[in-house]
Amino acid sequence: MPELPEVETIAAALRAAIVGREIAAARCFLPKLLRATEPRDLDDLAGTRILAVRRRGKVLIIEAPPRALLFHLKMTGRFDWENAGLPLAKHTHFVLSFAGSDGELRFRDVRKFGFLRCLPCGAVEACDEIRRLGPEPLDIGPEEFAARLAARKGRLKSVLLDQRVLAGVGNIYADEALHAARLHPLTAAGRLRPDEWGRLRASLRRILAAAIAAGGSSVRDYRSIGGEIGGFQTRHKVYGREGKKCLRCGERIRRIVVGGRATFYCPSCQRKKR
């Protein structure tokens, strides 16, 4: 599933491609894609102009006042900017076409888990998909970071993945941040010392920023809107490296399951607290 760096990369590409364009039509070919949205709601988009594209957590927000489109890519959702004359690729479920342009924005999703919600711009911050999200990990201060995570009962890996605690962190970057901070994924969140909270926050922010700069991580389906792959997967220290040597100490990377999610760590660098 695309995480914060991948969604941020897509948002930047969308800003370059569609901001300022007038929408000619919005077409949905998969009714289940729509959440709390009727097909007729999309008709109101025709004639509006896209003024902004932004990210909140893993949600993409396209603003075309008075309406906004919220997209969640889930596992396999992706955008393509393609010539309107080309046949639609298989699993294309939504298309935005633009006045005076041969290009159009196409959303496709092989597994059909992604969703789209169309709602008034003024209702975005109060809708369930946004209001339930925690702070952005690149914005949160050290005291609030420690307080929010320590208040949760659970293991560090699970707490980092809780979107109500922090918005946008997923499996890849939780594992990478924990390794960088030398913290075991099964450590109880409430047991960390102040210096460990500081180390975790710094590691997470550094890794997320580096991943954004590299265009995200392409380990399965993720591509940006022009088909570009990310570059950060070549810099993973633990994620997806089961059985390989830790690049810091030489110990073999292990894989466990935490909260139903594959989790990679180094048993030497990331010792579990007794």
C-alpha positions as CSV (number, residue, x, y, z in Angstrom):
1,M,0.0,0.0,0.0
2,P,1.4,3.4,-0.8
3,E,2.5,5.2,2.3
4,L,3.2,8.9,3.1
5,P,6.2,9.3,0.8
6,E,4.5,7.6,-2.1
7,V,1.3,9.6,-1.7
8,E,3.3,12.8,-1.4
9,T,5.2,12.0,-4.6
10,I,1.9,11.4,-6.4
11,A,0.4,14.6,-5.0
12,A,3.4,16.6,-6.3
13,A,3.1,15.0,-9.8
14,L,-0.7,15.7,-9.8
15,R,-0.1,19.3,-8.9
16,A,2.2,19.7,-11.9
17,A,-0.2,17.9,-14.2
18,I,-3.7,19.1,-13.3
19,V,-3.7,22.2,-11.1
20,G,-5.3,25.1,-13.0
21,R,-7.1,22.9,-15.5
22,E,-10.8,23.0,-16.0
23,I,-12.6,19.7,-15.6
24,A,-14.7,18.8,-18.7
25,A,-16.1,15.5,-17.3
26,A,-15.8,13.0,-14.5
27,R,-16.6,9.4,-15.3
28,C,-16.9,6.5,-12.9
29,F,-17.1,2.9,-14.2
30,L,-17.1,1.1,-10.9
31,P,-20.0,2.1,-8.5
32,K,-18.2,0.5,-5.5
33,L,-15.4,2.9,-5.9
34,L,-17.6,5.7,-4.6
35,R,-17.9,6.2,-0.9
36,A,-20.7,8.4,0.5
37,T,-21.0,9.7,-3.0
38,E,-23.7,9.4,-5.7
39,P,-22.8,9.3,-9.4
40,R,-24.7,12.5,-9.9
41,D,-22.4,14.2,-7.4
42,L,-19.6,13.9,-10.0
43,D,-21.7,15.8,-12.5
44,D,-21.1,19.0,-10.5
45,L,-17.4,18.8,-11.3
46,A,-17.9,19.8,-15.0
47,G,-16.8,23.4,-15.5
48,T,-14.9,23.7,-12.2
49,R,-11.2,24.3,-12.1
50,I,-8.7,22.4,-10.0
51,L,-7.0,24.8,-7.6
52,A,-5.0,22.5,-5.3
53,V,-3.8,18.9,-4.8
54,R,-2.7,17.9,-1.3
55,R,-2.1,14.9,0.9
56,R,-3.4,14.2,4.4
57,G,-2.0,10.9,5.8
58,K,-2.4,8.4,2.9
59,V,-5.4,10.3,1.4
60,L,-5.1,12.4,-1.7
61,I,-7.3,15.5,-1.9
62,I,-8.1,17.2,-5.2
63,E,-9.8,20.6,-4.7
64,A,-12.0,21.9,-7.5
65,P,-14.3,24.4,-5.6
66,P,-17.0,24.0,-4.6
67,R,-16.2,20.3,-4.6
68,A,-13.3,18.2,-3.5
69,L,-12.3,14.6,-4.4
70,L,-10.8,12.4,-1.8
71,F,-8.9,9.3,-3.0
72,H,-7.4,6.5,-1.0
73,L,-5.2,4.2,-3.1
74,K,-5.3,1.2,-0.7
75,M,-3.3,-1.7,-2.0
76,T,-3.1,-1.3,-5.8
77,G,-4.7,2.0,-6.7
78,R,-2.7,4.3,-9.1
79,F,-3.1,7.3,-11.3
80,D,-2.0,7.5,-15.0
81,W,-1.8,10.7,-17.1
82,E,-2.6,9.4,-20.6
83,N,-3.8,10.6,-24.0
84,A,-7.6,10.6,-24.1
85,G,-7.4,8.8,-27.5
86,L,-5.8,5.7,-26.0
87,P,-7.9,2.7,-25.0
88,L,-8.6,2.5,-21.3
89,A,-6.3,0.0,-19.5
90,K,-7.9,-2.9,-17.7
91,H,-9.1,-2.1,-14.2
92,T,-9.5,1.6,-15.0
93,H,-12.4,2.8,-12.8
94,F,-12.4,6.6,-13.0
95,V,-11.4,9.2,-15.5
96,L,-11.1,13.0,-15.3
97,S,-11.0,14.8,-18.6
98,F,-10.1,18.4,-19.1
99,A,-11.2,21.2,-21.4
100,G,-8.8,21.9,-24.2
101,S,-6.5,19.0,-23.3
102,D,-5.7,15.8,-25.0
103,G,-4.5,14.3,-21.7
104,E,-6.8,12.9,-19.0
105,L,-6.3,11.5,-15.5
106,R,-7.2,7.9,-15.1
107,F,-7.5,5.9,-11.8
108,R,-7.1,2.2,-11.9
109,D,-7.1,-0.4,-9.2
110,V,-6.6,-4.1,-9.8
111,R,-7.8,-5.3,-6.4
112,K,-10.6,-2.7,-6.2
113,F,-10.0,-1.7,-2.5
114,G,-9.4,2.0,-3.2
115,F,-12.2,4.5,-2.8
116,L,-13.2,8.0,-4.0
117,R,-15.4,10.4,-2.1
118,C,-16.8,13.6,-3.6
119,L,-17.9,16.3,-1.1
120,P,-18.0,20.1,-0.6
121,C,-14.6,21.6,0.0
122,G,-15.8,23.0,3.3
123,A,-16.7,19.5,4.6
124,V,-13.3,17.9,4.0
125,E,-11.7,18.4,7.4
126,A,-14.8,17.2,9.2
127,C,-15.4,14.0,7.2
128,D,-14.5,10.7,8.8
129,E,-11.6,9.9,6.5
130,I,-9.8,13.1,7.6
131,R,-10.9,14.0,11.1
132,R,-9.9,10.6,12.6
133,L,-6.3,11.0,11.5
134,G,-3.6,11.8,13.9
135,P,-0.9,14.5,13.3
136,E,1.5,14.4,10.4
137,P,4.8,12.8,11.5
138,L,6.8,15.5,9.8
139,D,5.0,18.2,11.7
140,I,4.5,16.8,15.2
141,G,6.7,18.1,18.0
142,P,8.8,15.9,20.3
143,E,6.6,16.3,23.4
144,E,3.4,15.5,21.5
145,F,5.0,12.6,19.7
146,A,6.1,10.9,22.9
147,A,2.8,11.6,24.6
148,R,0.6,10.3,21.8
149,L,2.5,7.1,21.3
150,A,3.2,6.4,25.0
151,A,-0.5,6.8,25.8
152,R,-1.4,3.8,23.5
153,K,-1.4,0.3,24.9
154,G,0.4,-1.9,22.5
155,R,3.6,-2.7,20.8
156,L,5.6,-0.1,19.0
157,K,5.1,-1.5,15.5
158,S,1.3,-1.6,15.9
159,V,1.2,1.9,17.5
160,L,3.2,3.4,14.6
161,L,0.7,1.9,12.1
162,D,-2.3,3.3,13.9
163,Q,-3.5,6.2,11.7
164,R,-5.3,7.8,14.7
165,V,-1.9,8.2,16.3
166,L,0.2,9.3,13.4
167,A,-1.1,9.8,9.8
168,G,0.6,8.2,6.9
169,V,3.1,5.8,8.4
170,G,2.9,2.3,7.0
171,N,4.7,-1.0,7.1
172,I,7.8,-0.1,5.2
173,Y,8.7,3.1,7.1
174,A,7.7,1.8,10.5
175,D,10.2,-1.1,10.1
176,E,12.9,1.2,8.8
177,A,12.4,3.8,11.5
178,L,12.5,1.2,14.3
179,H,15.7,-0.3,12.9
180,A,17.3,3.1,12.6
181,A,16.3,3.9,16.2
182,R,17.5,0.5,17.4
183,L,14.1,-0.4,18.9
184,H,12.4,-3.8,18.8
185,P,9.0,-3.8,17.1
186,L,7.5,-5.8,20.0
187,T,8.5,-3.3,22.6
188,A,5.6,-1.9,24.6
189,A,5.1,1.7,23.6
190,G,4.7,2.8,27.3
191,R,8.1,1.5,28.2
192,L,10.3,3.8,26.2
193,R,12.6,6.3,27.8
194,P,12.6,10.0,26.8
195,D,15.8,9.6,24.8
196,E,14.3,6.6,22.9
197,W,11.3,8.6,22.0
198,G,13.5,11.3,20.7
199,R,15.6,8.8,18.7
200,L,12.5,7.2,17.2
201,R,11.0,10.6,16.1
202,A,14.2,11.7,14.6
203,S,14.7,8.5,12.7
204,L,11.1,8.5,11.4
205,R,11.3,12.1,10.2
206,R,14.7,11.5,8.5
207,I,13.6,8.4,6.7
208,L,10.3,9.8,5.6
209,A,12.0,12.9,4.2
210,A,14.6,10.8,2.4
211,A,11.9,8.6,0.9
212,I,10.0,11.6,-0.4
213,A,13.2,12.9,-2.0
214,A,13.7,9.6,-3.6
215,G,10.1,9.4,-5.0
216,G,9.0,6.7,-2.5
217,S,9.6,2.9,-2.5
218,S,8.5,0.7,-5.4
219,V,8.3,-2.8,-3.9
220,R,5.2,-4.1,-5.7
221,D,2.6,-2.0,-7.5
222,Y,3.5,1.6,-6.7
223,R,4.2,3.9,-9.6
224,S,3.8,7.7,-10.0
225,I,1.5,9.1,-12.6
226,G,3.9,8.9,-15.4
227,G,4.8,5.3,-14.6
228,E,8.0,6.3,-12.7
229,I,9.2,4.0,-10.0
230,G,10.5,5.1,-6.6
231,G,14.1,4.9,-5.6
232,F,14.1,4.4,-1.9
233,Q,13.6,0.7,-2.0
234,T,17.4,0.4,-2.8
235,R,18.0,2.0,0.6
236,H,15.9,-0.3,2.8
237,K,17.9,-1.6,5.7
238,V,15.4,-4.2,6.9
239,Y,12.1,-4.2,5.1
240,G,11.8,-7.2,2.7
241,R,15.4,-8.4,3.6
242,E,14.6,-11.5,5.6
243,G,17.7,-13.7,5.9
244,K,20.0,-11.1,4.5
245,K,22.8,-9.6,6.6
246,C,22.1,-6.4,8.6
247,L,24.0,-3.6,6.9
248,R,25.0,-2.2,10.3
249,C,26.0,-5.3,12.3
250,G,26.0,-8.3,10.0
251,E,23.3,-10.3,11.8
252,R,20.6,-11.9,9.7
253,I,17.4,-10.0,9.3
254,R,14.3,-11.8,10.7
255,R,10.7,-11.6,9.8
256,I,7.8,-11.9,12.3
257,V,4.1,-11.0,12.1
258,V,2.9,-8.1,14.3
259,G,-0.8,-7.3,14.2
260,G,-1.2,-9.3,11.0
261,R,1.6,-7.4,9.2
262,A,4.9,-8.8,8.1
263,T,7.6,-7.1,10.2
264,F,11.4,-7.1,9.6
265,Y,14.0,-6.4,12.2
266,C,17.6,-7.1,13.2
267,P,17.8,-9.2,16.4
268,S,21.2,-7.8,17.3
269,C,20.6,-4.1,16.6
270,Q,17.0,-4.1,17.9
271,R,17.1,-6.0,21.2
272,K,13.8,-6.6,23.0
273,K,13.4,-5.0,26.4
274,R,13.1,-7.5,29.2
